[in-house]
Amino acid sequence: MKKFDRGINYYMLHENEVKNKIKENPNFLCEESLDGKTQEYLIENKILPYGSHVLSLVNDSKIKWSSVHQDYLIRNGIILSEVETIFKNFNGKVSTAVLFENFGTILSINACLACFTSGDVDFSASISESPQIEQCMNEIGYAREVRRGVPDSIMTTFVKKGVLPNKDFYVNFEWKPIARRYIKNMRELHQRLEQFRNENVKLLENGIKVLSNEALLYFNLLHVSIGHYYNTSPGVRLYADIDRLIRHSEKIDYFKILSWSEEDNQNIRVYTALRLVHDILDTPLDNYEIFASKKTKIYSNKIIKYLWNRKMNSYTKKTSIYNQWKIDSFSEGVAFIPYALTRLIKLNRSGK
């Protein structure tokens, strides 16, 4: 993930600015659109749908990239129709399910449908409704499948054939979306998400339920910081979700997010993730310094140190296990040695 430089990493995620640049200079991005390294960058960072949208606007490559963009638009239109069917079948039977992560973010802000990247869709729901959810999914042709070695207490996956050409379609129900051991306030975060599903939900015109923009932003910030150590795959795409949510929302109530993060002891993670999205994508942020107490800044600076590669002059895409432990300890606001000792003791007791 490169530091912000108004380069290819930025423009591939901001089609409106590219449109304005092309009006000023018809040759804008023409050279990059024909460069094989650009496609490699998009694939490597799992943002090919975003890039195909932008490059389809460029004069010298419209035919090639418009075709790629149209393929994603068709695929994601099929997925959208399938998700609408799922919610329609849930009506009156399942009350807690909401769509979130990448697809939930795109639908929430009414962004370009073709820019949905992953292909799988993710729901959050109460595990107490898992029998009803399984019955509803079976009724429309889904079968339960074990994936990634994740226990059913954390996530249940369903698969359906024939939705997408030559590919199985997966739907994940994440009972505990932020499920990391050794995070002090994990129980509070699960309770927070339950609160969100009850109190911070909006119903779209097509019957799909998503989290409110503030709740979705808070979740996305914790998802990238806890679930992905701020930088692991899919890396920049996770920050693109945060960036678009902020840019396309009429107003973000950062004081509401601050109240949640203080209650959940997550200020360091929220502040650091906001720093990074601003640094990588020049995301406009209002009031995000309200998260920055003296302690928060100290530990956030420590985290950034372990994410920055001086030799490459960019943020790292991978972090060693040792550095992940350090990042965890600093994100908790705890010195590394006592944190590591406590974690080792817990590992020894669990026998894992």
C-alpha positions as CSV (number, residue, x, y, z in Angstrom):
1,M,0.0,0.0,0.0
2,K,1.7,3.2,-1.1
3,K,1.7,6.4,0.8
4,F,-0.6,9.0,-0.8
5,D,1.0,10.5,-3.9
6,R,-1.9,11.3,-6.3
7,G,-0.6,8.4,-8.3
8,I,-2.1,5.3,-9.8
9,N,-3.0,4.0,-6.3
10,Y,-5.2,7.0,-5.8
11,Y,-6.8,7.5,-9.1
12,M,-7.8,3.9,-9.5
13,L,-10.2,4.4,-6.7
14,H,-11.7,7.8,-7.5
15,E,-13.5,7.9,-10.8
16,N,-15.1,11.3,-10.3
17,E,-11.7,13.0,-10.1
18,V,-10.5,11.1,-13.2
19,K,-13.5,12.4,-15.1
20,N,-12.5,16.0,-14.2
21,K,-8.9,15.4,-15.1
22,I,-9.8,14.0,-18.5
23,K,-11.9,17.1,-19.2
24,E,-8.8,19.2,-18.5
25,N,-6.4,16.8,-20.3
26,P,-7.9,14.2,-22.8
27,N,-4.7,12.1,-22.5
28,F,-4.9,11.8,-18.8
29,L,-3.9,8.2,-17.7
30,C,-3.6,7.1,-21.3
31,E,-0.1,5.8,-20.8
32,E,-0.9,4.0,-17.5
33,S,-4.1,2.4,-19.0
34,L,-1.9,0.6,-21.6
35,D,0.9,-0.4,-19.1
36,G,0.8,-4.0,-18.1
37,K,2.1,-3.0,-14.7
38,T,-1.2,-1.2,-14.0
39,Q,-3.2,-4.3,-14.5
40,E,-0.7,-6.2,-12.3
41,Y,-1.1,-3.6,-9.6
42,L,-4.9,-3.9,-9.7
43,I,-4.9,-7.7,-9.5
44,E,-2.3,-7.8,-6.8
45,N,-4.2,-5.4,-4.6
46,K,-7.6,-7.0,-5.4
47,I,-9.1,-3.8,-6.9
48,L,-9.5,-4.8,-10.5
49,P,-13.2,-3.9,-10.6
50,Y,-12.4,-0.4,-9.3
51,G,-9.6,0.0,-11.8
52,S,-11.7,-1.2,-14.8
53,H,-14.3,1.4,-13.9
54,V,-11.7,4.2,-14.0
55,L,-9.8,3.0,-17.0
56,S,-13.0,2.6,-19.0
57,L,-13.1,6.4,-18.9
58,V,-9.7,6.8,-20.5
59,N,-9.7,7.5,-24.2
60,D,-7.0,5.1,-25.4
61,S,-8.4,2.1,-23.5
62,K,-12.1,2.4,-23.4
63,I,-12.9,-0.7,-25.5
64,K,-10.6,-3.0,-23.4
65,W,-11.5,-1.8,-20.0
66,S,-15.2,-1.1,-20.7
67,S,-15.5,-4.8,-21.5
68,V,-14.0,-5.8,-18.1
69,H,-16.1,-3.2,-16.3
70,Q,-19.3,-4.5,-18.0
71,D,-18.4,-8.1,-17.1
72,Y,-18.3,-7.1,-13.4
73,L,-21.5,-5.1,-13.8
74,I,-23.3,-8.2,-15.1
75,R,-21.8,-10.5,-12.5
76,N,-22.6,-8.1,-9.6
77,G,-26.1,-7.5,-10.9
78,I,-26.7,-11.3,-10.6
79,I,-25.3,-11.2,-7.1
80,L,-27.5,-8.3,-6.2
81,S,-30.6,-10.1,-7.4
82,E,-29.6,-13.2,-5.4
83,V,-29.2,-11.1,-2.2
84,E,-32.6,-9.5,-2.8
85,T,-34.0,-13.0,-3.0
86,I,-32.4,-14.0,0.2
87,F,-33.8,-11.0,2.1
88,K,-37.2,-11.6,0.5
89,N,-37.2,-15.2,1.8
90,F,-36.1,-13.9,5.3
91,N,-39.1,-11.6,5.5
92,G,-41.1,-12.6,8.6
93,K,-38.7,-15.4,9.5
94,V,-35.3,-13.8,10.2
95,S,-35.1,-10.4,11.8
96,T,-31.4,-9.9,12.7
97,A,-29.6,-10.4,9.3
98,V,-27.8,-7.4,7.8
99,L,-25.5,-7.2,4.8
100,F,-22.1,-5.7,5.5
101,E,-18.4,-5.5,4.5
102,N,-17.6,-4.7,0.8
103,F,-21.0,-5.4,-0.7
104,G,-22.9,-3.8,2.2
105,T,-20.7,-0.7,1.9
106,I,-21.3,-0.3,-1.9
107,L,-25.0,-0.7,-1.6
108,S,-25.3,1.6,1.4
109,I,-23.8,4.5,-0.4
110,N,-25.2,3.6,-3.8
111,A,-21.8,3.4,-5.4
112,C,-21.0,1.7,-8.7
113,L,-22.3,-1.8,-8.5
114,A,-19.5,-3.1,-10.8
115,C,-16.9,-2.1,-8.1
116,F,-18.0,-5.0,-5.8
117,T,-14.8,-7.0,-5.7
118,S,-14.8,-10.3,-3.7
119,G,-17.7,-12.3,-5.2
120,D,-18.7,-13.7,-1.8
121,V,-21.2,-11.8,0.3
122,D,-21.2,-11.4,4.0
123,F,-24.0,-11.1,6.5
124,S,-24.0,-10.4,10.2
125,A,-26.8,-12.1,12.2
126,S,-27.6,-13.4,15.6
127,I,-26.5,-17.1,16.0
128,S,-29.8,-17.6,17.8
129,E,-31.5,-17.4,14.4
130,S,-29.1,-19.9,12.7
131,P,-31.8,-22.6,12.4
132,Q,-34.2,-20.3,10.7
133,I,-31.4,-18.9,8.5
134,E,-30.4,-22.4,7.4
135,Q,-34.0,-23.4,6.6
136,C,-34.5,-20.2,4.5
137,M,-31.2,-20.8,2.7
138,N,-32.1,-24.4,2.0
139,E,-35.5,-23.3,0.6
140,I,-33.8,-21.3,-2.2
141,G,-31.2,-23.9,-3.1
142,Y,-28.2,-23.3,-0.7
143,A,-26.3,-26.1,1.1
144,R,-24.2,-25.7,4.1
145,E,-20.4,-25.9,3.6
146,V,-17.4,-25.9,5.8
147,R,-14.8,-23.4,4.7
148,R,-11.4,-22.0,5.9
149,G,-11.5,-24.2,9.0
150,V,-13.7,-21.6,10.8
151,P,-15.9,-23.1,13.6
152,D,-19.7,-22.8,13.2
153,S,-19.8,-20.7,16.4
154,I,-18.0,-17.9,14.5
155,M,-19.2,-18.3,10.9
156,T,-21.5,-20.5,8.8
157,T,-21.1,-20.6,5.0
158,F,-23.7,-21.6,2.4
159,V,-23.0,-22.5,-1.2
160,K,-25.2,-22.5,-4.3
161,K,-24.4,-23.7,-7.8
162,G,-25.7,-22.1,-10.9
163,V,-25.9,-18.5,-9.6
164,L,-22.6,-17.5,-11.4
165,P,-21.3,-19.1,-14.6
166,N,-18.7,-21.8,-13.9
167,K,-18.3,-20.8,-10.3
168,D,-20.0,-21.6,-7.0
169,F,-21.5,-18.7,-5.1
170,Y,-20.9,-18.4,-1.4
171,V,-22.8,-16.6,1.3
172,N,-21.2,-16.2,4.8
173,F,-23.1,-15.6,8.0
174,E,-20.7,-14.2,10.5
175,W,-22.0,-14.6,14.0
176,K,-18.9,-13.1,15.4
177,P,-17.3,-11.0,12.6
178,I,-14.5,-9.7,14.7
179,A,-13.4,-13.0,16.2
180,R,-9.8,-12.6,17.4
181,R,-8.4,-14.2,20.6
182,Y,-6.5,-12.1,23.0
183,I,-8.5,-8.9,22.3
184,K,-9.5,-7.6,25.7
185,N,-12.9,-6.2,24.8
186,M,-14.1,-8.9,22.3
187,R,-17.3,-9.5,24.3
188,E,-18.1,-5.8,24.2
189,L,-17.5,-5.7,20.5
190,H,-19.9,-8.6,19.9
191,Q,-22.5,-6.8,22.0
192,R,-21.9,-3.6,20.1
193,L,-22.6,-5.4,16.8
194,E,-25.8,-6.9,18.3
195,Q,-26.8,-3.3,19.3
196,F,-26.1,-2.2,15.7
197,R,-28.3,-4.9,14.2
198,N,-31.1,-3.8,16.5
199,E,-30.7,0.0,16.5
200,N,-28.5,1.1,13.7
201,V,-29.9,-0.4,10.5
202,K,-31.3,1.1,7.4
203,L,-33.7,-0.6,4.9
204,L,-32.9,0.0,1.3
205,E,-35.6,0.3,-1.3
206,N,-34.9,-3.2,-2.6
207,G,-35.6,-4.7,0.8
208,I,-31.9,-5.2,1.7
209,K,-30.9,-4.3,5.2
210,V,-27.5,-2.7,5.9
211,L,-25.9,-0.9,8.9
212,S,-26.2,2.8,9.3
213,N,-23.2,4.7,7.8
214,E,-21.6,5.4,11.2
215,A,-22.1,1.9,12.4
216,L,-20.7,0.5,9.1
217,L,-17.7,2.9,9.3
218,Y,-17.0,1.8,12.9
219,F,-17.2,-1.8,11.9
220,N,-15.0,-1.3,8.8
221,L,-12.3,0.5,10.9
222,L,-12.2,-2.4,13.4
223,H,-12.3,-5.0,10.6
224,V,-9.1,-3.6,9.0
225,S,-7.3,-3.1,12.3
226,I,-8.3,-6.2,14.3
227,G,-9.0,-8.7,11.5
228,H,-6.2,-7.6,9.1
229,Y,-3.5,-6.0,11.3
230,Y,-4.1,-2.8,9.3
231,N,-2.3,-4.1,6.2
232,T,-2.8,-7.8,5.3
233,S,-4.8,-8.9,2.3
234,P,-6.9,-7.5,0.7
235,G,-5.1,-4.4,2.1
236,V,-5.9,-1.3,0.1
237,R,-9.4,-2.5,-0.8
238,L,-10.4,-2.4,2.8
239,Y,-9.3,1.2,3.0
240,A,-11.2,1.9,-0.3
241,D,-14.4,0.8,1.5
242,I,-13.7,3.2,4.3
243,D,-12.7,6.0,1.9
244,R,-15.9,5.7,-0.2
245,L,-18.1,5.4,2.8
246,I,-16.7,8.7,4.2
247,R,-16.7,10.5,0.8
248,H,-20.3,9.4,-0.2
249,S,-22.0,10.0,3.2
250,E,-23.7,13.3,3.6
251,K,-22.3,13.6,7.1
252,I,-20.4,11.3,9.5
253,D,-21.1,11.8,13.2
254,Y,-17.6,11.2,14.5
255,F,-18.7,12.0,18.0
256,K,-21.1,9.1,17.9
257,I,-18.2,6.8,16.8
258,L,-16.0,8.3,19.5
259,S,-18.6,7.3,22.2
260,W,-18.6,3.7,20.9
261,S,-14.8,3.5,20.6
262,E,-14.3,4.9,24.2
263,E,-16.9,2.5,25.6
264,D,-15.2,-0.4,23.8
265,N,-11.6,0.7,24.4
266,Q,-10.9,0.9,20.7
267,N,-9.7,4.5,20.3
268,I,-6.2,3.5,19.3
269,R,-7.4,1.2,16.5
270,V,-10.0,3.6,15.2
271,Y,-7.6,6.6,15.2
272,T,-4.8,4.6,13.5
273,A,-7.1,3.2,10.8
274,L,-8.3,6.7,10.1
275,R,-4.8,8.0,9.9
276,L,-3.9,5.3,7.4
277,V,-6.9,5.9,5.1
278,H,-6.0,9.6,5.1
279,D,-2.4,8.8,4.4
280,I,-3.0,6.3,1.7
281,L,-6.0,7.7,-0.1
282,D,-6.1,11.4,1.0
283,T,-9.5,10.7,2.5
284,P,-11.1,13.9,3.8
285,L,-11.6,13.6,7.5
286,D,-13.5,16.0,9.9
287,N,-12.9,15.8,13.6
288,Y,-10.9,12.6,13.6
289,E,-8.4,14.2,15.9
290,I,-11.0,13.9,18.7
291,F,-9.8,10.3,19.0
292,A,-6.2,11.4,19.6
293,S,-5.4,11.5,23.3
294,K,-1.8,11.7,24.2
295,K,-1.7,7.9,24.9
296,T,-3.5,7.1,21.7
297,K,-1.0,9.1,19.6
298,I,2.0,7.5,21.3
299,Y,0.7,3.9,20.6
300,S,-0.5,4.8,17.1
301,N,2.9,6.1,16.2
302,K,4.4,2.8,17.4
303,I,1.9,0.8,15.2
304,I,2.8,2.9,12.1
305,K,6.5,2.2,12.7
306,Y,5.8,-1.5,12.2
307,L,3.7,-1.0,9.1
308,W,6.1,1.3,7.3
309,N,8.9,-0.1,5.0
310,R,11.6,2.5,4.8
311,K,13.4,0.7,2.0
312,M,10.3,0.4,-0.2
313,N,9.0,3.8,0.9
314,S,5.5,2.3,1.3
315,Y,3.3,0.5,3.8
316,T,4.0,-3.2,4.0
317,K,1.6,-5.8,2.7
318,K,2.7,-8.5,5.1
319,T,3.6,-8.4,8.7
320,S,5.6,-11.1,10.6
321,I,3.9,-12.9,13.5
322,Y,6.3,-11.2,15.8
323,N,5.3,-7.8,14.5
324,Q,1.6,-8.8,14.6
325,W,2.0,-9.4,18.3
326,K,3.6,-6.0,18.7
327,I,0.8,-4.4,16.7
328,D,-1.8,-6.1,18.9
329,S,-0.1,-5.0,22.1
330,F,0.1,-1.4,20.9
331,S,-3.4,-1.4,19.7
332,E,-4.5,-2.5,23.1
333,G,-2.4,0.3,24.6
334,V,-0.1,-2.1,26.5
335,A,3.7,-2.4,26.5
336,F,4.8,-5.4,24.4
337,I,6.7,-7.5,27.0
338,P,3.8,-7.8,29.6
339,Y,1.4,-8.3,26.7
340,A,3.5,-11.1,25.2
341,L,3.9,-12.8,28.6
342,T,0.2,-12.8,29.3
343,R,-0.5,-14.1,25.8
344,L,2.1,-16.9,26.2
345,I,0.5,-17.9,29.5
346,K,-2.9,-18.1,27.9
347,L,-1.5,-20.1,25.0
348,N,0.1,-22.6,27.4
349,R,-3.1,-23.0,29.4
350,S,-5.2,-23.6,26.3
351,G,-2.6,-26.1,24.9
352,K,-2.6,-24.4,21.5
